[in-house]
Amino acid sequence: MNASDPRRSAYVRILKEELRPAMGCTEPIAIAYAAAKARAVLGARPDRLLRLNKAYDENGEILFYEITCGTLRLQIMGSLGLDADTAYPTGADWLILPFQGRSDLTEYAMPLVERLAPRGILLDHYDDAFPPMSATVDTAGFVTAAEKRLGIPCRALKKYETLTL
């Protein structure tokens, strides 16, 4: 179909009206991802899934899960934000923190980490997963800040790298 075809402009108009960019995860995918990530990190099937989500508009939802496996607790954030009025559990063994989408990631994420007070941090989504909307993020500044300012071990795992707890 060439550019002057009236059907093309009609298709483009419909697509612009109906399609919206979506960053992040929808609920079922987020739960499946959280459980799979927990199993990979904890090395066993999770015992419990705690869902602490604050529903906003479609693209403004805060996704936060805590998964337990025996005595180990793993928290997974699907978005880099916490609701001010929600009481989140603190002191998890590991916090999986999405590290993408802002130019001030270290400054923005530090108060969230301080509020959750995890024993360790694993960075996620810092790679170029959704080009051209994402870019590879340098994690060194955050890793150093988490370890030196907060005394919390922090890792940005490489693709296919496994973690032994």
MODELLER restraints for C-alpha pairs under 7 A, 6 or more apart:
rsr = mdl.restraints
at = mdl.atoms
rsr.add(forms.Gaussian(group=physical.xy_distance, feature=features.Distance(at['CA:1:A'], at['CA:8:A']), mean=6.89, stdev=0.5))
rsr.add(forms.Gaussian(group=physical.xy_distance, feature=features.Distance(at['CA:22:A'], at['CA:59:A']), mean=6.34, stdev=0.5))
rsr.add(forms.Gaussian(group=physical.xy_distance, feature=features.Distance(at['CA:23:A'], at['CA:59:A']), mean=6.93, stdev=0.5))
rsr.add(forms.Gaussian(group=physical.xy_distance, feature=features.Distance(at['CA:24:A'], at['CA:78:A']), mean=6.69, stdev=0.5))
rsr.add(forms.Gaussian(group=physical.xy_distance, feature=features.Distance(at['CA:24:A'], at['CA:79:A']), mean=6.83, stdev=0.5))
rsr.add(forms.Gaussian(group=physical.xy_distance, feature=features.Distance(at['CA:25:A'], at['CA:78:A']), mean=6.80, stdev=0.5))
rsr.add(forms.Gaussian(group=physical.xy_distance, feature=features.Distance(at['CA:30:A'], at['CA:78:A']), mean=6.87, stdev=0.5))
rsr.add(forms.Gaussian(group=physical.xy_distance, feature=features.Distance(at['CA:34:A'], at['CA:76:A']), mean=6.34, stdev=0.5))
rsr.add(forms.Gaussian(group=physical.xy_distance, feature=features.Distance(at['CA:35:A'], at['CA:46:A']), mean=6.98, stdev=0.5))
rsr.add(forms.Gaussian(group=physical.xy_distance, feature=features.Distance(at['CA:38:A'], at['CA:46:A']), mean=6.81, stdev=0.5))
rsr.add(forms.Gaussian(group=physical.xy_distance, feature=features.Distance(at['CA:38:A'], at['CA:67:A']), mean=6.75, stdev=0.5))
rsr.add(forms.Gaussian(group=physical.xy_distance, feature=features.Distance(at['CA:38:A'], at['CA:74:A']), mean=6.57, stdev=0.5))
rsr.add(forms.Gaussian(group=physical.xy_distance, feature=features.Distance(at['CA:39:A'], at['CA:45:A']), mean=5.40, stdev=0.5))
rsr.add(forms.Gaussian(group=physical.xy_distance, feature=features.Distance(at['CA:39:A'], at['CA:46:A']), mean=6.33, stdev=0.5))
rsr.add(forms.Gaussian(group=physical.xy_distance, feature=features.Distance(at['CA:41:A'], at['CA:163:A']), mean=6.32, stdev=0.5))
rsr.add(forms.Gaussian(group=physical.xy_distance, feature=features.Distance(at['CA:42:A'], at['CA:69:A']), mean=6.97, stdev=0.5))
rsr.add(forms.Gaussian(group=physical.xy_distance, feature=features.Distance(at['CA:44:A'], at['CA:69:A']), mean=6.87, stdev=0.5))
rsr.add(forms.Gaussian(group=physical.xy_distance, feature=features.Distance(at['CA:45:A'], at['CA:69:A']), mean=6.69, stdev=0.5))
rsr.add(forms.Gaussian(group=physical.xy_distance, feature=features.Distance(at['CA:46:A'], at['CA:67:A']), mean=6.31, stdev=0.5))
rsr.add(forms.Gaussian(group=physical.xy_distance, feature=features.Distance(at['CA:46:A'], at['CA:68:A']), mean=5.60, stdev=0.5))
rsr.add(forms.Gaussian(group=physical.xy_distance, feature=features.Distance(at['CA:46:A'], at['CA:69:A']), mean=4.53, stdev=0.5))
rsr.add(forms.Gaussian(group=physical.xy_distance, feature=features.Distance(at['CA:47:A'], at['CA:68:A']), mean=5.51, stdev=0.5))
rsr.add(forms.Gaussian(group=physical.xy_distance, feature=features.Distance(at['CA:47:A'], at['CA:69:A']), mean=5.00, stdev=0.5))
rsr.add(forms.Gaussian(group=physical.xy_distance, feature=features.Distance(at['CA:47:A'], at['CA:70:A']), mean=6.79, stdev=0.5))
rsr.add(forms.Gaussian(group=physical.xy_distance, feature=features.Distance(at['CA:48:A'], at['CA:67:A']), mean=5.53, stdev=0.5))
rsr.add(forms.Gaussian(group=physical.xy_distance, feature=features.Distance(at['CA:48:A'], at['CA:68:A']), mean=5.25, stdev=0.5))
rsr.add(forms.Gaussian(group=physical.xy_distance, feature=features.Distance(at['CA:49:A'], at['CA:65:A']), mean=6.79, stdev=0.5))
rsr.add(forms.Gaussian(group=physical.xy_distance, feature=features.Distance(at['CA:49:A'], at['CA:66:A']), mean=5.82, stdev=0.5))
rsr.add(forms.Gaussian(group=physical.xy_distance, feature=features.Distance(at['CA:49:A'], at['CA:67:A']), mean=4.58, stdev=0.5))
rsr.add(forms.Gaussian(group=physical.xy_distance, feature=features.Distance(at['CA:49:A'], at['CA:68:A']), mean=6.77, stdev=0.5))
rsr.add(forms.Gaussian(group=physical.xy_distance, feature=features.Distance(at['CA:50:A'], at['CA:65:A']), mean=5.55, stdev=0.5))
rsr.add(forms.Gaussian(group=physical.xy_distance, feature=features.Distance(at['CA:50:A'], at['CA:66:A']), mean=4.95, stdev=0.5))
rsr.add(forms.Gaussian(group=physical.xy_distance, feature=features.Distance(at['CA:50:A'], at['CA:67:A']), mean=6.22, stdev=0.5))
rsr.add(forms.Gaussian(group=physical.xy_distance, feature=features.Distance(at['CA:51:A'], at['CA:64:A']), mean=6.28, stdev=0.5))
rsr.add(forms.Gaussian(group=physical.xy_distance, feature=features.Distance(at['CA:51:A'], at['CA:65:A']), mean=4.80, stdev=0.5))
rsr.add(forms.Gaussian(group=physical.xy_distance, feature=features.Distance(at['CA:51:A'], at['CA:66:A']), mean=6.68, stdev=0.5))
rsr.add(forms.Gaussian(group=physical.xy_distance, feature=features.Distance(at['CA:52:A'], at['CA:64:A']), mean=5.30, stdev=0.5))
rsr.add(forms.Gaussian(group=physical.xy_distance, feature=features.Distance(at['CA:52:A'], at['CA:65:A']), mean=6.01, stdev=0.5))
rsr.add(forms.Gaussian(group=physical.xy_distance, feature=features.Distance(at['CA:53:A'], at['CA:62:A']), mean=5.51, stdev=0.5))
rsr.add(forms.Gaussian(group=physical.xy_distance, feature=features.Distance(at['CA:53:A'], at['CA:63:A']), mean=5.04, stdev=0.5))
rsr.add(forms.Gaussian(group=physical.xy_distance, feature=features.Distance(at['CA:53:A'], at['CA:64:A']), mean=5.67, stdev=0.5))
rsr.add(forms.Gaussian(group=physical.xy_distance, feature=features.Distance(at['CA:54:A'], at['CA:61:A']), mean=6.24, stdev=0.5))
rsr.add(forms.Gaussian(group=physical.xy_distance, feature=features.Distance(at['CA:54:A'], at['CA:62:A']), mean=5.44, stdev=0.5))
rsr.add(forms.Gaussian(group=physical.xy_distance, feature=features.Distance(at['CA:54:A'], at['CA:83:A']), mean=6.76, stdev=0.5))
rsr.add(forms.Gaussian(group=physical.xy_distance, feature=features.Distance(at['CA:55:A'], at['CA:61:A']), mean=5.06, stdev=0.5))
rsr.add(forms.Gaussian(group=physical.xy_distance, feature=features.Distance(at['CA:55:A'], at['CA:62:A']), mean=6.67, stdev=0.5))
rsr.add(forms.Gaussian(group=physical.xy_distance, feature=features.Distance(at['CA:62:A'], at['CA:79:A']), mean=5.78, stdev=0.5))
rsr.add(forms.Gaussian(group=physical.xy_distance, feature=features.Distance(at['CA:62:A'], at['CA:81:A']), mean=6.27, stdev=0.5))
rsr.add(forms.Gaussian(group=physical.xy_distance, feature=features.Distance(at['CA:62:A'], at['CA:82:A']), mean=6.53, stdev=0.5))
rsr.add(forms.Gaussian(group=physical.xy_distance, feature=features.Distance(at['CA:63:A'], at['CA:77:A']), mean=5.75, stdev=0.5))
rsr.add(forms.Gaussian(group=physical.xy_distance, feature=features.Distance(at['CA:63:A'], at['CA:78:A']), mean=4.73, stdev=0.5))
rsr.add(forms.Gaussian(group=physical.xy_distance, feature=features.Distance(at['CA:63:A'], at['CA:79:A']), mean=5.79, stdev=0.5))
rsr.add(forms.Gaussian(group=physical.xy_distance, feature=features.Distance(at['CA:64:A'], at['CA:76:A']), mean=5.82, stdev=0.5))
rsr.add(forms.Gaussian(group=physical.xy_distance, feature=features.Distance(at['CA:64:A'], at['CA:77:A']), mean=4.57, stdev=0.5))
rsr.add(forms.Gaussian(group=physical.xy_distance, feature=features.Distance(at['CA:64:A'], at['CA:78:A']), mean=6.11, stdev=0.5))
rsr.add(forms.Gaussian(group=physical.xy_distance, feature=features.Distance(at['CA:65:A'], at['CA:75:A']), mean=5.57, stdev=0.5))
rsr.add(forms.Gaussian(group=physical.xy_distance, feature=features.Distance(at['CA:65:A'], at['CA:76:A']), mean=5.17, stdev=0.5))
rsr.add(forms.Gaussian(group=physical.xy_distance, feature=features.Distance(at['CA:65:A'], at['CA:77:A']), mean=6.46, stdev=0.5))
rsr.add(forms.Gaussian(group=physical.xy_distance, feature=features.Distance(at['CA:66:A'], at['CA:73:A']), mean=6.76, stdev=0.5))
rsr.add(forms.Gaussian(group=physical.xy_distance, feature=features.Distance(at['CA:66:A'], at['CA:74:A']), mean=5.58, stdev=0.5))
rsr.add(forms.Gaussian(group=physical.xy_distance, feature=features.Distance(at['CA:66:A'], at['CA:75:A']), mean=4.28, stdev=0.5))
rsr.add(forms.Gaussian(group=physical.xy_distance, feature=features.Distance(at['CA:66:A'], at['CA:76:A']), mean=6.32, stdev=0.5))
rsr.add(forms.Gaussian(group=physical.xy_distance, feature=features.Distance(at['CA:67:A'], at['CA:73:A']), mean=5.82, stdev=0.5))
rsr.add(forms.Gaussian(group=physical.xy_distance, feature=features.Distance(at['CA:67:A'], at['CA:74:A']), mean=5.17, stdev=0.5))
rsr.add(forms.Gaussian(group=physical.xy_distance, feature=features.Distance(at['CA:67:A'], at['CA:75:A']), mean=6.29, stdev=0.5))
rsr.add(forms.Gaussian(group=physical.xy_distance, feature=features.Distance(at['CA:68:A'], at['CA:74:A']), mean=6.24, stdev=0.5))
rsr.add(forms.Gaussian(group=physical.xy_distance, feature=features.Distance(at['CA:72:A'], at['CA:93:A']), mean=6.17, stdev=0.5))
rsr.add(forms.Gaussian(group=physical.xy_distance, feature=features.Distance(at['CA:73:A'], at['CA:92:A']), mean=5.03, stdev=0.5))
rsr.add(forms.Gaussian(group=physical.xy_distance, feature=features.Distance(at['CA:73:A'], at['CA:93:A']), mean=5.25, stdev=0.5))
rsr.add(forms.Gaussian(group=physical.xy_distance, feature=features.Distance(at['CA:73:A'], at['CA:94:A']), mean=6.71, stdev=0.5))
rsr.add(forms.Gaussian(group=physical.xy_distance, feature=features.Distance(at['CA:74:A'], at['CA:92:A']), mean=5.89, stdev=0.5))
rsr.add(forms.Gaussian(group=physical.xy_distance, feature=features.Distance(at['CA:74:A'], at['CA:93:A']), mean=5.97, stdev=0.5))
rsr.add(forms.Gaussian(group=physical.xy_distance, feature=features.Distance(at['CA:74:A'], at['CA:94:A']), mean=4.93, stdev=0.5))
rsr.add(forms.Gaussian(group=physical.xy_distance, feature=features.Distance(at['CA:74:A'], at['CA:95:A']), mean=5.96, stdev=0.5))
rsr.add(forms.Gaussian(group=physical.xy_distance, feature=features.Distance(at['CA:75:A'], at['CA:92:A']), mean=6.53, stdev=0.5))
rsr.add(forms.Gaussian(group=physical.xy_distance, feature=features.Distance(at['CA:75:A'], at['CA:94:A']), mean=6.24, stdev=0.5))
rsr.add(forms.Gaussian(group=physical.xy_distance, feature=features.Distance(at['CA:75:A'], at['CA:95:A']), mean=4.70, stdev=0.5))
rsr.add(forms.Gaussian(group=physical.xy_distance, feature=features.Distance(at['CA:75:A'], at['CA:96:A']), mean=6.09, stdev=0.5))
rsr.add(forms.Gaussian(group=physical.xy_distance, feature=features.Distance(at['CA:76:A'], at['CA:95:A']), mean=5.94, stdev=0.5))
rsr.add(forms.Gaussian(group=physical.xy_distance, feature=features.Distance(at['CA:76:A'], at['CA:96:A']), mean=4.78, stdev=0.5))
rsr.add(forms.Gaussian(group=physical.xy_distance, feature=features.Distance(at['CA:76:A'], at['CA:97:A']), mean=6.56, stdev=0.5))
rsr.add(forms.Gaussian(group=physical.xy_distance, feature=features.Distance(at['CA:77:A'], at['CA:96:A']), mean=6.31, stdev=0.5))
rsr.add(forms.Gaussian(group=physical.xy_distance, feature=features.Distance(at['CA:77:A'], at['CA:97:A']), mean=5.69, stdev=0.5))
rsr.add(forms.Gaussian(group=physical.xy_distance, feature=features.Distance(at['CA:77:A'], at['CA:98:A']), mean=6.48, stdev=0.5))
rsr.add(forms.Gaussian(group=physical.xy_distance, feature=features.Distance(at['CA:78:A'], at['CA:98:A']), mean=6.59, stdev=0.5))
rsr.add(forms.Gaussian(group=physical.xy_distance, feature=features.Distance(at['CA:79:A'], at['CA:98:A']), mean=6.35, stdev=0.5))
rsr.add(forms.Gaussian(group=physical.xy_distance, feature=features.Distance(at['CA:80:A'], at['CA:98:A']), mean=6.02, stdev=0.5))
rsr.add(forms.Gaussian(group=physical.xy_distance, feature=features.Distance(at['CA:89:A'], at['CA:116:A']), mean=6.86, stdev=0.5))
rsr.add(forms.Gaussian(group=physical.xy_distance, feature=features.Distance(at['CA:90:A'], at['CA:116:A']), mean=4.61, stdev=0.5))
rsr.add(forms.Gaussian(group=physical.xy_distance, feature=features.Distance(at['CA:90:A'], at['CA:117:A']), mean=5.57, stdev=0.5))
rsr.add(forms.Gaussian(group=physical.xy_distance, feature=features.Distance(at['CA:90:A'], at['CA:118:A']), mean=6.53, stdev=0.5))
rsr.add(forms.Gaussian(group=physical.xy_distance, feature=features.Distance(at['CA:91:A'], at['CA:116:A']), mean=6.42, stdev=0.5))
rsr.add(forms.Gaussian(group=physical.xy_distance, feature=features.Distance(at['CA:91:A'], at['CA:117:A']), mean=5.05, stdev=0.5))
rsr.add(forms.Gaussian(group=physical.xy_distance, feature=features.Distance(at['CA:91:A'], at['CA:118:A']), mean=4.50, stdev=0.5))
rsr.add(forms.Gaussian(group=physical.xy_distance, feature=features.Distance(at['CA:91:A'], at['CA:119:A']), mean=6.19, stdev=0.5))
rsr.add(forms.Gaussian(group=physical.xy_distance, feature=features.Distance(at['CA:92:A'], at['CA:118:A']), mean=4.78, stdev=0.5))
rsr.add(forms.Gaussian(group=physical.xy_distance, feature=features.Distance(at['CA:92:A'], at['CA:119:A']), mean=6.16, stdev=0.5))
rsr.add(forms.Gaussian(group=physical.xy_distance, feature=features.Distance(at['CA:93:A'], at['CA:118:A']), mean=5.88, stdev=0.5))
rsr.add(forms.Gaussian(group=physical.xy_distance, feature=features.Distance(at['CA:93:A'], at['CA:119:A']), mean=4.91, stdev=0.5))
rsr.add(forms.Gaussian(group=physical.xy_distance, feature=features.Distance(at['CA:93:A'], at['CA:120:A']), mean=6.02, stdev=0.5))
rsr.add(forms.Gaussian(group=physical.xy_distance, feature=features.Distance(at['CA:94:A'], at['CA:118:A']), mean=5.91, stdev=0.5))
rsr.add(forms.Gaussian(group=physical.xy_distance, feature=features.Distance(at['CA:94:A'], at['CA:119:A']), mean=6.02, stdev=0.5))
rsr.add(forms.Gaussian(group=physical.xy_distance, feature=features.Distance(at['CA:94:A'], at['CA:120:A']), mean=4.71, stdev=0.5))
rsr.add(forms.Gaussian(group=physical.xy_distance, feature=features.Distance(at['CA:94:A'], at['CA:121:A']), mean=5.47, stdev=0.5))
rsr.add(forms.Gaussian(group=physical.xy_distance, feature=features.Distance(at['CA:94:A'], at['CA:122:A']), mean=6.94, stdev=0.5))
rsr.add(forms.Gaussian(group=physical.xy_distance, feature=features.Distance(at['CA:95:A'], at['CA:118:A']), mean=6.01, stdev=0.5))
rsr.add(forms.Gaussian(group=physical.xy_distance, feature=features.Distance(at['CA:95:A'], at['CA:120:A']), mean=6.31, stdev=0.5))
rsr.add(forms.Gaussian(group=physical.xy_distance, feature=features.Distance(at['CA:95:A'], at['CA:121:A']), mean=4.82, stdev=0.5))
rsr.add(forms.Gaussian(group=physical.xy_distance, feature=features.Distance(at['CA:95:A'], at['CA:122:A']), mean=6.12, stdev=0.5))
rsr.add(forms.Gaussian(group=physical.xy_distance, feature=features.Distance(at['CA:96:A'], at['CA:121:A']), mean=5.98, stdev=0.5))
rsr.add(forms.Gaussian(group=physical.xy_distance, feature=features.Distance(at['CA:96:A'], at['CA:122:A']), mean=4.77, stdev=0.5))
rsr.add(forms.Gaussian(group=physical.xy_distance, feature=features.Distance(at['CA:96:A'], at['CA:123:A']), mean=5.79, stdev=0.5))
rsr.add(forms.Gaussian(group=physical.xy_distance, feature=features.Distance(at['CA:96:A'], at['CA:124:A']), mean=6.42, stdev=0.5))
rsr.add(forms.Gaussian(group=physical.xy_distance, feature=features.Distance(at['CA:97:A'], at['CA:121:A']), mean=6.94, stdev=0.5))
rsr.add(forms.Gaussian(group=physical.xy_distance, feature=features.Distance(at['CA:97:A'], at['CA:122:A']), mean=6.20, stdev=0.5))
rsr.add(forms.Gaussian(group=physical.xy_distance, feature=features.Distance(at['CA:97:A'], at['CA:123:A']), mean=5.00, stdev=0.5))
rsr.add(forms.Gaussian(group=physical.xy_distance, feature=features.Distance(at['CA:97:A'], at['CA:124:A']), mean=5.74, stdev=0.5))
rsr.add(forms.Gaussian(group=physical.xy_distance, feature=features.Distance(at['CA:98:A'], at['CA:123:A']), mean=6.03, stdev=0.5))
rsr.add(forms.Gaussian(group=physical.xy_distance, feature=features.Distance(at['CA:98:A'], at['CA:124:A']), mean=4.70, stdev=0.5))
rsr.add(forms.Gaussian(group=physical.xy_distance, feature=features.Distance(at['CA:98:A'], at['CA:125:A']), mean=5.25, stdev=0.5))
rsr.add(forms.Gaussian(group=physical.xy_distance, feature=features.Distance(at['CA:99:A'], at['CA:105:A']), mean=6.94, stdev=0.5))
rsr.add(forms.Gaussian(group=physical.xy_distance, feature=features.Distance(at['CA:99:A'], at['CA:123:A']), mean=6.12, stdev=0.5))
rsr.add(forms.Gaussian(group=physical.xy_distance, feature=features.Distance(at['CA:99:A'], at['CA:124:A']), mean=5.87, stdev=0.5))
rsr.add(forms.Gaussian(group=physical.xy_distance, feature=features.Distance(at['CA:99:A'], at['CA:125:A']), mean=5.57, stdev=0.5))
rsr.add(forms.Gaussian(group=physical.xy_distance, feature=features.Distance(at['CA:99:A'], at['CA:126:A']), mean=4.99, stdev=0.5))
rsr.add(forms.Gaussian(group=physical.xy_distance, feature=features.Distance(at['CA:100:A'], at['CA:125:A']), mean=6.02, stdev=0.5))
rsr.add(forms.Gaussian(group=physical.xy_distance, feature=features.Distance(at['CA:100:A'], at['CA:126:A']), mean=5.38, stdev=0.5))
rsr.add(forms.Gaussian(group=physical.xy_distance, feature=features.Distance(at['CA:100:A'], at['CA:137:A']), mean=6.81, stdev=0.5))
rsr.add(forms.Gaussian(group=physical.xy_distance, feature=features.Distance(at['CA:101:A'], at['CA:134:A']), mean=6.94, stdev=0.5))
rsr.add(forms.Gaussian(group=physical.xy_distance, feature=features.Distance(at['CA:106:A'], at['CA:142:A']), mean=5.13, stdev=0.5))
rsr.add(forms.Gaussian(group=physical.xy_distance, feature=features.Distance(at['CA:119:A'], at['CA:152:A']), mean=6.04, stdev=0.5))
rsr.add(forms.Gaussian(group=physical.xy_distance, feature=features.Distance(at['CA:120:A'], at['CA:152:A']), mean=5.54, stdev=0.5))
rsr.add(forms.Gaussian(group=physical.xy_distance, feature=features.Distance(at['CA:120:A'], at['CA:153:A']), mean=4.99, stdev=0.5))
rsr.add(forms.Gaussian(group=physical.xy_distance, feature=features.Distance(at['CA:120:A'], at['CA:154:A']), mean=5.84, stdev=0.5))
rsr.add(forms.Gaussian(group=physical.xy_distance, feature=features.Distance(at['CA:121:A'], at['CA:153:A']), mean=6.28, stdev=0.5))
rsr.add(forms.Gaussian(group=physical.xy_distance, feature=features.Distance(at['CA:121:A'], at['CA:154:A']), mean=4.53, stdev=0.5))
rsr.add(forms.Gaussian(group=physical.xy_distance, feature=features.Distance(at['CA:121:A'], at['CA:155:A']), mean=6.31, stdev=0.5))
rsr.add(forms.Gaussian(group=physical.xy_distance, feature=features.Distance(at['CA:122:A'], at['CA:154:A']), mean=5.83, stdev=0.5))
rsr.add(forms.Gaussian(group=physical.xy_distance, feature=features.Distance(at['CA:122:A'], at['CA:155:A']), mean=4.99, stdev=0.5))
rsr.add(forms.Gaussian(group=physical.xy_distance, feature=features.Distance(at['CA:122:A'], at['CA:156:A']), mean=5.82, stdev=0.5))
rsr.add(forms.Gaussian(group=physical.xy_distance, feature=features.Distance(at['CA:123:A'], at['CA:155:A']), mean=6.17, stdev=0.5))
rsr.add(forms.Gaussian(group=physical.xy_distance, feature=features.Distance(at['CA:123:A'], at['CA:156:A']), mean=4.79, stdev=0.5))
rsr.add(forms.Gaussian(group=physical.xy_distance, feature=features.Distance(at['CA:123:A'], at['CA:157:A']), mean=6.98, stdev=0.5))
rsr.add(forms.Gaussian(group=physical.xy_distance, feature=features.Distance(at['CA:124:A'], at['CA:156:A']), mean=6.96, stdev=0.5))
rsr.add(forms.Gaussian(group=physical.xy_distance, feature=features.Distance(at['CA:126:A'], at['CA:136:A']), mean=5.85, stdev=0.5))
rsr.add(forms.Gaussian(group=physical.xy_distance, feature=features.Distance(at['CA:126:A'], at['CA:137:A']), mean=5.20, stdev=0.5))
rsr.add(forms.Gaussian(group=physical.xy_distance, feature=features.Distance(at['CA:127:A'], at['CA:135:A']), mean=6.51, stdev=0.5))
rsr.add(forms.Gaussian(group=physical.xy_distance, feature=features.Distance(at['CA:127:A'], at['CA:136:A']), mean=4.37, stdev=0.5))
rsr.add(forms.Gaussian(group=physical.xy_distance, feature=features.Distance(at['CA:127:A'], at['CA:137:A']), mean=6.26, stdev=0.5))
rsr.add(forms.Gaussian(group=physical.xy_distance, feature=features.Distance(at['CA:128:A'], at['CA:134:A']), mean=5.44, stdev=0.5))
rsr.add(forms.Gaussian(group=physical.xy_distance, feature=features.Distance(at['CA:128:A'], at['CA:135:A']), mean=4.47, stdev=0.5))
rsr.add(forms.Gaussian(group=physical.xy_distance, feature=features.Distance(at['CA:128:A'], at['CA:136:A']), mean=4.55, stdev=0.5))
rsr.add(forms.Gaussian(group=physical.xy_distance, feature=features.Distance(at['CA:139:A'], at['CA:156:A']), mean=6.97, stdev=0.5))
rsr.add(forms.Gaussian(group=physical.xy_distance, feature=features.Distance(at['CA:143:A'], at['CA:154:A']), mean=5.38, stdev=0.5))
rsr.add(forms.Gaussian(group=physical.xy_distance, feature=features.Distance(at['CA:143:A'], at['CA:155:A']), mean=6.69, stdev=0.5))
rsr.add(forms.Gaussian(group=physical.xy_distance, feature=features.Distance(at['CA:146:A'], at['CA:152:A']), mean=5.54, stdev=0.5))
rsr.add(forms.Gaussian(group=physical.xy_distance, feature=features.Distance(at['CA:146:A'], at['CA:153:A']), mean=6.91, stdev=0.5))
rsr.add(forms.Gaussian(group=physical.xy_distance, feature=features.Distance(at['CA:146:A'], at['CA:154:A']), mean=6.51, stdev=0.5))
rsr.add(forms.Gaussian(group=physical.xy_distance, feature=features.Distance(at['CA:147:A'], at['CA:153:A']), mean=5.35, stdev=0.5))
rsr.add(forms.Gaussian(group=physical.xy_distance, feature=features.Distance(at['CA:147:A'], at['CA:154:A']), mean=6.53, stdev=0.5))
